[in-house]
Amino acid sequence: MNWPTEASAPVRAVLLGFLLCAATAAQARSLFTFSNPAGTHGVGVRYLKQVDRTRQFTPQRGMLARAFSKGKAQGRPMQTVVWYPAEKGGRGVTYDEYLQLVGWETDLDASPREQARTIDAWLQMVTEGKRKEQVALERRGRMWAVRDAVPKAGKFPVVIYAPSINNTAFENADIAEYLASHGYIVIAAASVGLSSRWIKKDLMHAELQADDIRFLVDFARTLPQADMTRVAAAGFSWGGLSNVLAAAKDERIKALVCLDGAVRYFNTIVSQAKYAQPAKLRTPLLFLAQSPASMEANIRYKEDMSGSFISDMVNADVYLLTMYPMEHVHFGSAYIRLDDPAEYKEYTPEEVSFAYSLGARYILNFLDGYLKNDPLGRAYLSNRPVANGAAPHSMRMEYMPAKRGR
């Protein structure tokens, strides 16, 4: 470009800065759009540094797993995020504020420098060091939740959210905020291993997260807003196995939501938990499922096809919504935001975002139907997906009613 000769150096600097910003904006755009309107309530959010003193956590050094007190055993860190119905008003947090939670998941007293290093390492891992403009754009974005907003008067149902394996409390902040705006308290904690940030795919670690869920149910009892007669447990991927184990032991959990939960894919691990008998579980379940893999892919990746816990839940109402635009990772809005645009092939980011948003509506109506006993919620579930706004042939609902006589 030929600069006008009469432009002064400061003017040229301003023009150059404008063009660089415009170029960056043109290259980076959010892959995620949440299309559901908020409910009637404002949304508040709080972050708490809790420790479960009944369990030990012996930290190890390493990236994303800084030690407490040089490896000395401590109580289990429970970084807790609470979204709740609030009075309206105030400025929503930026997405970057949620990202800051990554910095102190296993070290509640990490210094700002240590937190920044951990966040950078996490982003490097998630994005493979790419998409920096995209990450910067997401970090600036505004969310619905207002930090420490004034709670709305009244009693509200509680949803405990269990993240996917090795992941953050905010991985589905969009669903949490959406539910809070419609009169739910949503409580989440990062999924953390026995002695580090990392969880292994075995029964012990599934039960570890199940105990985290039960810890959060106990914590919910301390909240003046919480209606403890109406409690649900939701989970994505690994969290969608742990929440089922928690419900098998805890009758306080009255409804289950699995976002492509691992209970469907790790039948051998689930069957090792002898107390988790599917036929004895009477807790209604909504399962949102990814687009089915081919038989060839299941064989190639040695998927566990040894049984179906979901099919054997004969004494609970089960709703299985297959969502063809969705791959497994798409059930966490944090990952859609930071995804690689090149990975989208058959379905576009817009179609995936819409499917995610519609999934959130199914979750809301399921919870309304089973926690609030709202007939409109159950009627929504019984509609054909196209009647609820889904594109033709993009989703399929299977309803497996409980066999009440058994």
C-alpha positions as CSV (number, residue, x, y, z in Angstrom):
1,M,0.0,0.0,0.0
2,N,1.3,3.5,-0.9
3,W,0.9,5.8,2.1
4,P,-0.2,9.5,1.3
5,T,2.9,11.6,1.5
6,E,1.1,14.3,3.4
7,A,0.1,11.9,6.3
8,S,2.1,12.5,9.4
9,A,3.9,9.7,11.2
10,P,1.2,9.6,14.0
11,V,-1.6,9.4,11.5
12,R,0.2,6.6,9.6
13,A,0.7,4.7,12.9
14,V,-3.0,5.0,13.7
15,L,-3.9,3.8,10.2
16,L,-1.5,0.9,10.4
17,G,-2.9,-0.1,13.8
18,F,-6.5,0.0,12.4
19,L,-5.6,-2.2,9.5
20,L,-3.8,-4.7,11.7
21,C,-6.9,-4.9,14.0
22,A,-9.1,-5.3,10.9
23,A,-7.0,-8.0,9.5
24,T,-7.0,-9.9,12.8
25,A,-10.7,-9.5,13.1
26,A,-11.1,-10.9,9.6
27,Q,-9.0,-13.9,10.3
28,A,-10.4,-14.7,13.8
29,R,-14.0,-15.3,14.5
30,S,-15.8,-17.1,17.2
31,L,-16.9,-20.6,16.2
32,F,-19.5,-20.6,18.9
33,T,-22.8,-18.9,19.1
34,F,-25.3,-19.6,21.9
35,S,-28.7,-18.9,20.3
36,N,-31.0,-19.4,23.3
37,P,-32.5,-16.3,25.0
38,A,-31.9,-15.9,28.7
39,G,-34.7,-16.7,31.2
40,T,-36.4,-14.3,33.5
41,H,-33.6,-14.2,36.1
42,G,-30.2,-12.5,36.1
43,V,-27.2,-14.8,36.5
44,G,-24.6,-14.6,39.2
45,V,-21.4,-16.5,39.6
46,R,-19.1,-17.2,42.5
47,Y,-15.8,-18.9,42.8
48,L,-14.9,-20.7,46.0
49,K,-11.7,-22.3,47.4
50,Q,-13.0,-25.4,49.1
51,V,-11.0,-28.4,50.5
52,D,-12.4,-31.8,51.2
53,R,-10.6,-32.7,54.5
54,T,-12.0,-36.3,54.5
55,R,-9.8,-37.1,51.4
56,Q,-6.1,-36.7,50.7
57,F,-4.4,-35.1,47.7
58,T,-0.7,-35.8,47.4
59,P,0.4,-33.4,44.6
60,Q,3.1,-34.0,42.1
61,R,5.3,-31.5,40.3
62,G,4.8,-30.9,36.6
63,M,2.9,-28.8,34.1
64,L,-0.6,-28.1,35.3
65,A,0.1,-30.0,38.5
66,R,2.2,-27.7,40.8
67,A,2.8,-29.2,44.3
68,F,1.4,-28.0,47.6
69,S,4.1,-27.7,50.2
70,K,6.7,-29.7,48.3
71,G,4.5,-32.8,47.8
72,K,3.0,-33.0,51.4
73,A,-0.4,-34.6,51.5
74,Q,-3.2,-32.2,51.7
75,G,-7.0,-32.3,51.7
76,R,-8.5,-32.7,48.3
77,P,-8.8,-29.3,46.6
78,M,-12.3,-28.5,45.4
79,Q,-12.3,-25.4,43.3
80,T,-16.0,-24.7,43.1
81,V,-18.0,-22.5,40.7
82,V,-21.6,-21.6,41.5
83,W,-24.0,-20.1,39.0
84,Y,-27.2,-18.9,40.5
85,P,-30.4,-16.9,39.8
86,A,-29.7,-13.3,40.6
87,E,-31.1,-9.9,40.5
88,K,-30.6,-8.3,37.1
89,G,-28.0,-5.6,36.5
90,G,-24.2,-5.4,36.4
91,R,-21.6,-6.3,33.7
92,G,-21.1,-9.9,32.8
93,V,-17.7,-11.5,33.3
94,T,-15.4,-11.9,30.3
95,Y,-14.6,-15.4,29.1
96,D,-11.0,-14.7,30.2
97,E,-12.2,-14.6,33.8
98,Y,-13.4,-18.2,33.4
99,L,-10.1,-19.1,31.8
100,Q,-8.3,-17.8,34.9
101,L,-9.8,-20.6,36.9
102,V,-7.4,-23.0,35.1
103,G,-4.6,-21.4,37.1
104,W,-5.6,-22.6,40.5
105,E,-7.5,-25.9,40.1
106,T,-5.0,-28.0,42.1
107,D,-3.2,-25.2,44.0
108,L,-5.8,-22.9,45.6
109,D,-3.0,-20.6,46.7
110,A,-1.0,-20.4,43.5
111,S,0.7,-17.0,42.9
112,P,-0.4,-14.9,39.9
113,R,2.8,-15.8,38.1
114,E,2.2,-19.5,38.6
115,Q,-1.4,-19.2,37.6
116,A,-0.5,-17.4,34.3
117,R,2.1,-20.1,33.5
118,T,-0.5,-22.9,34.1
119,I,-3.1,-21.1,31.9
120,D,-0.6,-20.7,29.1
121,A,0.3,-24.3,29.3
122,W,-3.3,-25.4,29.2
123,L,-4.1,-23.2,26.2
124,Q,-0.9,-24.5,24.4
125,M,-2.2,-28.0,25.0
126,V,-5.8,-27.3,23.9
127,T,-4.9,-25.4,20.8
128,E,-1.5,-27.0,20.0
129,G,0.0,-23.5,20.1
130,K,-2.2,-22.4,17.2
131,R,-5.2,-20.1,16.8
132,K,-3.8,-17.3,19.0
133,E,-6.1,-14.7,17.4
134,Q,-9.1,-16.9,18.0
135,V,-8.1,-17.4,21.6
136,A,-7.7,-13.7,22.1
137,L,-11.1,-13.0,20.6
138,E,-12.8,-15.5,22.9
139,R,-11.0,-14.1,26.0
140,R,-12.5,-10.7,25.3
141,G,-16.1,-12.0,24.9
142,R,-18.7,-11.2,27.5
143,M,-20.8,-13.8,29.3
144,W,-24.2,-13.5,31.0
145,A,-23.0,-14.1,34.6
146,V,-22.2,-11.2,36.9
147,R,-19.5,-11.8,39.5
148,D,-21.0,-12.0,43.1
149,A,-24.4,-10.6,41.9
150,V,-27.2,-10.3,44.5
151,P,-29.0,-13.7,44.7
152,K,-32.6,-13.8,43.8
153,A,-35.0,-14.4,46.7
154,G,-36.5,-17.9,46.7
155,K,-35.7,-21.6,46.6
156,F,-34.3,-23.1,43.4
157,P,-33.4,-26.6,42.2
158,V,-29.8,-27.6,42.2
159,V,-27.8,-29.1,39.3
160,I,-24.3,-30.6,40.1
161,Y,-22.2,-30.5,37.0
162,A,-19.3,-33.0,36.5
163,P,-16.8,-32.1,33.8
164,S,-15.2,-34.4,31.3
165,I,-11.9,-36.2,32.1
166,N,-9.1,-33.8,33.3
167,N,-11.2,-30.8,32.6
168,T,-12.4,-27.5,33.9
169,A,-15.4,-26.4,35.9
170,F,-16.4,-23.9,33.2
171,E,-16.3,-26.2,30.2
172,N,-20.1,-25.8,29.8
173,A,-20.5,-22.3,31.3
174,D,-23.0,-21.5,28.6
175,I,-25.4,-24.2,29.7
176,A,-24.8,-23.3,33.4
177,E,-25.6,-19.7,32.8
178,Y,-28.7,-20.6,30.7
179,L,-30.0,-22.9,33.5
180,A,-29.4,-20.3,36.2
181,S,-31.3,-17.7,34.1
182,H,-34.2,-20.1,34.2
183,G,-34.2,-20.7,37.9
184,Y,-31.5,-23.3,38.7
185,I,-28.4,-23.3,40.9
186,V,-25.5,-25.0,39.0
187,I,-22.5,-26.1,40.9
188,A,-19.3,-27.5,39.3
189,A,-15.8,-28.4,40.3
190,A,-12.8,-29.2,38.1
191,S,-12.1,-32.9,37.5
192,V,-8.9,-33.6,39.2
193,G,-7.0,-36.9,39.8
194,L,-5.9,-38.6,42.9
195,S,-2.5,-36.9,43.2
196,S,-2.3,-34.5,40.2
197,R,-4.4,-32.8,37.6
198,W,-4.8,-36.0,35.6
199,I,-7.4,-38.6,35.9
200,K,-7.0,-42.2,34.7
201,K,-9.7,-44.2,32.9
202,D,-10.5,-46.7,35.7
203,L,-13.2,-47.3,38.3
204,M,-11.2,-45.7,41.1
205,H,-11.0,-42.4,39.3
206,A,-14.6,-42.5,38.2
207,E,-15.6,-43.0,41.9
208,L,-13.2,-40.2,42.8
209,Q,-15.3,-37.8,40.7
210,A,-18.5,-39.4,42.0
211,D,-17.4,-38.5,45.5
212,D,-16.7,-35.0,44.2
213,I,-20.3,-34.8,43.1
214,R,-21.6,-35.9,46.5
215,F,-19.3,-33.4,48.2
216,L,-20.9,-30.7,46.1
217,V,-24.4,-32.0,47.0
218,D,-23.4,-31.6,50.7
219,F,-22.1,-28.1,50.0
220,A,-25.4,-27.2,48.3
221,R,-27.2,-27.7,51.6
222,T,-25.4,-24.6,52.9
223,L,-26.8,-22.3,50.2
224,P,-29.9,-20.4,51.3
225,Q,-31.3,-20.5,47.7
226,A,-31.0,-24.3,47.3
227,D,-34.1,-26.5,47.3
228,M,-32.5,-29.8,48.3
229,T,-35.6,-31.8,47.4
230,R,-34.9,-31.1,43.8
231,V,-31.3,-32.1,42.9
232,A,-29.9,-33.3,39.5
233,A,-26.4,-34.4,38.4
234,A,-25.2,-33.6,34.9
235,G,-22.0,-34.6,33.3
236,F,-20.1,-34.5,30.1
237,S,-18.1,-37.6,28.9
238,W,-16.3,-39.0,31.9
239,G,-18.5,-36.8,34.1
240,G,-21.4,-38.6,32.4
241,L,-20.2,-41.9,34.0
242,S,-19.3,-40.5,37.4
243,N,-22.7,-38.9,37.9
244,V,-24.4,-42.2,37.3
245,L,-22.2,-43.8,39.9
246,A,-23.0,-41.0,42.3
247,A,-26.8,-41.4,41.7
248,A,-26.5,-45.1,42.4
249,K,-25.3,-44.3,45.9
250,D,-27.1,-41.1,46.6
251,E,-30.9,-40.9,46.7
252,R,-30.8,-37.1,46.9
253,I,-30.0,-37.1,43.1
254,K,-33.5,-37.1,41.4
255,A,-32.5,-36.7,37.8
256,L,-29.5,-37.4,35.5
257,V,-28.2,-35.6,32.4
258,C,-25.4,-37.2,30.4
259,L,-23.8,-35.2,27.6
260,D,-22.4,-38.0,25.5
261,G,-21.6,-39.7,28.8
262,A,-18.9,-42.3,29.2
263,V,-21.4,-44.6,30.9
264,R,-22.3,-45.5,27.3
265,Y,-18.8,-46.3,26.2
266,F,-17.1,-47.9,29.2
267,N,-19.5,-50.7,30.2
268,T,-16.7,-52.8,31.6
269,I,-15.7,-50.1,34.0
270,V,-19.3,-49.5,35.1
271,S,-20.0,-53.2,35.6
272,Q,-17.1,-53.3,38.1
273,A,-19.1,-51.1,40.4
274,K,-21.4,-53.8,41.7
275,Y,-23.6,-51.3,43.6
276,A,-24.5,-49.6,40.3
277,Q,-27.1,-52.0,39.0
278,P,-29.0,-50.4,36.1
279,A,-32.2,-52.2,36.8
280,K,-32.2,-50.8,40.4
281,L,-31.6,-47.2,39.3
282,R,-34.9,-45.3,39.2
283,T,-33.4,-41.9,38.4
284,P,-34.7,-40.5,35.1
285,L,-32.0,-39.9,32.5
286,L,-31.6,-37.6,29.5
287,F,-28.7,-38.7,27.3
288,L,-27.5,-36.5,24.5
289,A,-25.5,-38.6,22.1
290,Q,-23.0,-37.8,19.4
291,S,-23.4,-38.8,15.7
292,P,-23.0,-42.6,15.7
293,A,-19.7,-44.0,14.5
294,S,-19.6,-46.7,11.8
295,M,-19.1,-50.3,12.8
296,E,-15.7,-50.2,11.2
297,A,-14.7,-47.2,13.4
298,N,-15.9,-49.0,16.5
299,I,-13.8,-52.1,15.6
300,R,-10.8,-50.0,14.7
301,Y,-10.9,-48.1,18.0
302,K,-11.8,-51.2,20.0
303,E,-14.9,-49.6,21.5
304,D,-16.4,-51.4,24.5
305,M,-19.5,-53.1,23.2
306,S,-19.9,-55.5,26.0
307,G,-23.2,-54.2,27.2
308,S,-25.5,-51.2,27.6
309,F,-26.1,-49.7,31.0
310,I,-28.7,-47.4,29.4
311,S,-30.8,-50.1,27.8
312,D,-30.8,-52.0,31.2
313,M,-32.2,-49.0,33.1
314,V,-35.6,-50.6,32.8
315,N,-37.1,-48.9,35.9
316,A,-36.2,-45.4,35.0
317,D,-37.5,-43.1,32.3
318,V,-34.7,-42.7,29.7
319,Y,-34.5,-40.2,26.8
320,L,-31.8,-40.8,24.2
321,L,-31.4,-37.9,21.9
322,T,-29.0,-38.6,19.0
323,M,-27.6,-35.4,17.6
324,Y,-26.1,-35.9,14.1
325,P,-24.2,-32.6,13.8
326,M,-22.4,-33.3,17.1
327,E,-19.0,-35.0,17.6
328,H,-18.0,-35.9,21.1
329,V,-16.0,-32.8,21.7
330,H,-18.8,-30.5,20.7
331,F,-20.7,-31.2,24.0
332,G,-18.4,-28.8,25.7
333,S,-18.8,-25.2,24.6
334,A,-15.2,-24.4,25.8
335,Y,-13.9,-26.8,23.1
336,I,-16.1,-25.4,20.4
337,R,-14.8,-21.9,21.2
338,L,-11.2,-23.1,20.9
339,D,-11.7,-25.6,18.1
340,D,-9.8,-25.8,14.8
341,P,-12.0,-24.4,12.0
342,A,-10.3,-26.9,9.6
343,E,-11.9,-29.8,11.5
344,Y,-15.4,-28.9,10.4
345,K,-16.4,-30.9,7.3
346,E,-19.9,-32.2,6.9
347,Y,-21.5,-29.8,9.4
348,T,-20.6,-26.1,9.8
349,P,-19.7,-24.3,13.1
350,E,-23.1,-22.6,12.9
351,E,-24.9,-25.9,12.7
352,V,-22.9,-27.3,15.6
353,S,-23.6,-24.2,17.7
354,F,-27.3,-24.4,16.9
355,A,-27.3,-28.1,17.9
356,Y,-25.5,-27.4,21.1
357,S,-28.1,-24.6,21.9
358,L,-31.0,-27.0,21.1
359,G,-29.4,-29.6,23.4
360,A,-29.4,-27.0,26.2
361,R,-33.2,-26.5,25.6
362,Y,-33.7,-30.2,26.0
363,I,-31.8,-30.2,29.2
364,L,-33.8,-27.3,30.6
365,N,-37.1,-29.0,29.6
366,F,-36.0,-32.3,31.0
367,L,-35.1,-30.7,34.4
368,D,-38.3,-28.7,34.3
369,G,-40.3,-31.9,33.7
370,Y,-38.7,-34.0,36.4
371,L,-37.5,-31.5,39.0
372,K,-40.3,-29.0,38.7
373,N,-43.0,-31.4,37.6
374,D,-43.8,-29.2,34.7
375,P,-46.0,-30.9,32.2
376,L,-44.8,-28.5,29.5
377,G,-41.3,-29.8,30.0
378,R,-42.3,-33.4,29.5
379,A,-44.4,-32.5,26.5
380,Y,-41.4,-30.8,24.9
381,L,-39.4,-34.1,25.3
382,S,-42.2,-36.0,23.6
383,N,-42.2,-33.8,20.5
384,R,-40.5,-34.8,17.4
385,P,-37.2,-32.9,17.3
386,V,-38.2,-31.0,14.2
387,A,-41.2,-29.6,16.2
388,N,-38.6,-28.2,18.7
389,G,-36.7,-26.4,16.0
390,A,-34.2,-29.1,14.9
391,A,-33.5,-29.3,11.2
392,P,-35.1,-32.3,9.5
393,H,-33.2,-35.6,10.0
394,S,-30.6,-33.9,12.2
395,M,-31.8,-35.4,15.5
396,R,-33.6,-38.5,16.7
397,M,-35.3,-39.0,20.1
398,E,-35.8,-42.5,21.6
399,Y,-37.9,-42.7,24.7
400,M,-37.6,-45.8,26.9
401,P,-40.3,-45.4,29.7
402,A,-39.8,-47.1,33.1
403,K,-41.6,-50.4,33.6
404,R,-43.5,-49.1,36.6
405,G,-44.8,-52.5,37.6
406,R,-41.3,-54.0,38.2
